[in-house]
């Protein structure tokens, strides 16, 4: 008899007008026996009434109080909402049967919660718990849902629930929906269902194959993005080198330390702007010119003070600049401490972007890719379009002729070196967003950067771009099946072998400049 | 000794002087373990610490000699010699680990502690044979030599010279460092090897063992000095100097530059490997940190400080820079990196011929 009543109440709950009555009808049952409680919980869960959620939560947490037949919640009558004195009231006690009923009812009620995040979590919970009983509730929830991402998850949960329904037609619906998903969970569900339903094997296999195809695409896209992201980092670190080493032929082992100086400049700018709240969100864009200047000045000082005395002696230059890098690193370590410094990301750089097909992209890495291409464009424009670039190319091609044409070669040397070092500083701004700002920030990049320049071809910016992106993607492609370390080793070996075939890199200079 | 510009011009007095000074210095060094036997209060007594540290420096000096041979004589600047040193050290470390036997923490009769910890069932194949000292010493020479051969062959064949070669060797040691940091390589990962017990049945960390290792290192240094000195006097040495100063010209004269460079590079790697093999029992530990590119480049600066054109210079540099390091880090560790960096700058800009150049006077 009671079962029929529950069923009737359940059916009645489908009618919105009857829903409110269902809440008030069912509520007193919570004060009754455990059996009556469980029934009342089921009915409240089926009611889909927003008022039921806080009451059931309170019951679950032991915060729902009763005095005789009246139920009290947060100092008010649970049914009417009228203020009531909680004195002498005691918590409503429940047993395991009621708790089990509560779990299902809460999940169903959360599906209609006003908070989209709660609805999302509920959909996921239902997806995992999957039982055919959830189907009507989910269908109703999907019809009502307005937020697309929540609706997508609810659809998945519905499909998962349909998979365990008794009717094969409903099962097929579930299989079809799951086959359009692109998640490992959906795939696991289908494989599980395949064991239980041999008669549906063919359809399930087709759905799994569809998911596998989509997952492979997603994995490939994410690998490509990670590779491009690593490549953009390498590009930033190597661009400055492509100018100082590639164009001028000066090997600067302190290059990584200029990157590090740029990262610390970002930190200093951020700390300086702490007093000016409206400017603080702009500290990162402001750091870019600041880092360019700091690293550029350091570069100019290094070139004029020391490197200029060692032109034509590359091995000595290498050792000397290594020493300078050591001194810079230790100086920063003493000034700022050896621990990592925190550089904040502005809000527009945080979070992840989800593309169709479930591909996730972290915003800050996306910005670093954009920034690296901007810097490449800037370097290209400076070399190709400005007077300074023209003089620079002239000095590289033939120093003496350039000097006789009235170009002050010493000044051009200093400016070129400062320019390359300044780009390293800008790289430091970008790296501060995705790496730890510590005194040895630069050491990790220096070897890779040289590899990029050598691989791409000395003296070619396009080569640097292709070299950086190629090595980045190659690294990330090898990584999944060889591990991060072996991937690095493999890339080094690949470069060694590559140099066997093309000793001058991918984009070798031709003609006279090649002999420089 | 030969100098940068005019290697052929023999100038007898300085050469004899250097030889005499070198022999005297080695003789003085040989006295150290004996002085260690004197009672602690005695004026000439030398502490255990001094003997251990000096033994370490002698190993460094052999490493420096290897670098000096390749760089000073043949113009090959390797920034990865630390890798050869460390590989030699690992070979000896494997022997020492095998000798621990059942005395490890886990008491396993064969497997070293870290293998028991990582769940190895049996010894990996590349560990077999290391219980024999001659095999370990052979490997300490063979493995660095083979690596140098492969890297050198691939590089010299494609005429990768100068800074390009330096960077490739640096990448090589960097890659090896990353690889040795991994636990599944079977070389103790992060922690490397330590807690050695004995060598040749002689417990380590005793005065006698330290003195024996000290003399072994000194013998190695003297032997390799003589060998290198002999090499530079032969036709091989003359061709090497020619390769250093005008590689293309030598090639056009019909010499196989690749073969000459390869010979000297492999030899210098073997010297580094032997130095590493003696270094490990002296300091009692070997870990992947030895592969760090900084170590290799620091060794290069010893040679630069001493004077790269001269073999004695490399040895002198190794002793003097390490003496400075030990002295400075004892009271102002923060300053050491400034001093080292300053050395790099000062030597290259002001003193390109190193300390030895100071004694040789002007020859240009």
Interface residues (C-beta under 8 A of the other chain):
Chain A: X251 X306 X309 X310 X313 X314 X315 X316 X317 X318 X319 X320 X322 X323 X324 X325 X326 X327 X329 X330 X331 X334 X447 X450 X451 X454 X483 X485 X486 X488 X489 X492 X495 X496 X497 X499 X500 X503
Chain B: X77 X151 X154 X155 X157 X158 X159 X160 X162 X163 X164 X166 X167 X168 X170 X171 X172 X174 X175 X178 X179 X181 X182 X293 X297 X300 X301 X304 X334 X337 X338 X340 X341 X342 X343 X344 X345 X347 X348 X349 X352
